[in-house]
């Protein structure tokens, strides 16, 4: 029997990133690596066996944090979709978790613990070294040159020229493939352009104008970017793409182009949904989830359980598969979502990021996440960016000498006052 599956795209596409096996990639932008030379893994200069050993070690390290990252991904998605039940949604959970892991490098006390717990880890059961090493190796493997996927991820740290950042924090930041730039946030329009251009360039033009404004009092702005381009293992033939009905809801049906292909896919027919895995070249796949009638909310809130069921119940089956071509873009204000997941202090005056500047005087004022994804007959292209802006918890008092004042010049060596004076009119 031929099974025709019309797959909705309002859920599950975050699996493009979450479920990709990190086993190497083909990178098209060698010039990008030149500027990031200090952060590259130079194992091409080593014996093959040594490289393989390093690869295996990294996979083991990443596996130790993968459960927490997946939990965070699905919990975050549930929070977002609950607030936007009738909207297209696309996020890159790994971009957000890497951003929060980066902030944790400079967080202390409750602020640190909330971040770790909020992104899916038990603070008492997760050794700090295991956590830090896992995210370090994750960044390395997301940028592995040896796989057929084009997968690129990195971080930019834009630091105010008026602030001194601790050397220890900068060294830790380098371990997460971070580039550092000194910026004059007083020129906030120019600073905004510099950051937006950085994101646009590193996402191949997919994420444009990630920031709408930059605070002139910002101490630093952190950017994480991720870019993905994968070709289907077996592409859809464009000649079989036909327009068909897509049912938005009971009252609205729209005409959209459907890609179609008859072939063998991993399929699971569950009580709640039909799940189909479509593989990419390069050891990754997209998992599409089609909820049964009336089961959408249940599916949205229990994706993790469904994925486990899929893994244990899926069978390679011949199906006549139809998936709509689509392009979806979305943005999320993380300041509204992360507090619901227990990450509260970093946005308040209680924030403690003393590991960044040496004093607990910063808080996160902006936390922006933007993603765009395109799915067509050849494969998928997706990009995402997460931006965190840190400002002083209380702005320094402004002092302006705008009326008569006194002054003196004091020599600390001889302990003598060299000059004394009074200014009545600066023009005379």
Secondary structure as GFF3:
##gff-version 3
##sequence-region A 1 428
A	DSSP	beta_strand	4	7	.	.	.	ID=ss1
A	DSSP	alpha_helix	15	18	.	.	.	ID=ss2
A	DSSP	alpha_helix	30	35	.	.	.	ID=ss3
A	DSSP	three_ten_helix	37	39	.	.	.	ID=ss4
A	DSSP	three_ten_helix	43	45	.	.	.	ID=ss5
A	DSSP	alpha_helix	48	83	.	.	.	ID=ss6
A	DSSP	alpha_helix	93	104	.	.	.	ID=ss7
A	DSSP	alpha_helix	109	118	.	.	.	ID=ss8
A	DSSP	alpha_helix	128	142	.	.	.	ID=ss9
A	DSSP	beta_strand	150	160	.	.	.	ID=ss10
A	DSSP	alpha_helix	167	174	.	.	.	ID=ss11
A	DSSP	beta_strand	178	183	.	.	.	ID=ss12
A	DSSP	alpha_helix	188	202	.	.	.	ID=ss13
A	DSSP	beta_strand	218	231	.	.	.	ID=ss14
A	DSSP	three_ten_helix	238	240	.	.	.	ID=ss15
A	DSSP	beta_strand	242	249	.	.	.	ID=ss16
A	DSSP	beta_strand	252	269	.	.	.	ID=ss17
A	DSSP	beta_strand	273	280	.	.	.	ID=ss18
A	DSSP	beta_strand	284	291	.	.	.	ID=ss19
A	DSSP	alpha_helix	296	301	.	.	.	ID=ss20
A	DSSP	alpha_helix	303	313	.	.	.	ID=ss21
A	DSSP	beta_strand	315	324	.	.	.	ID=ss22
A	DSSP	beta_strand	326	333	.	.	.	ID=ss23
A	DSSP	alpha_helix	334	337	.	.	.	ID=ss24
A	DSSP	three_ten_helix	338	341	.	.	.	ID=ss25
A	DSSP	three_ten_helix	345	347	.	.	.	ID=ss26
A	DSSP	alpha_helix	354	357	.	.	.	ID=ss27
A	DSSP	beta_strand	362	375	.	.	.	ID=ss28
A	DSSP	beta_strand	379	392	.	.	.	ID=ss29
A	DSSP	beta_strand	405	411	.	.	.	ID=ss30
A	DSSP	beta_strand	416	423	.	.	.	ID=ss31
###
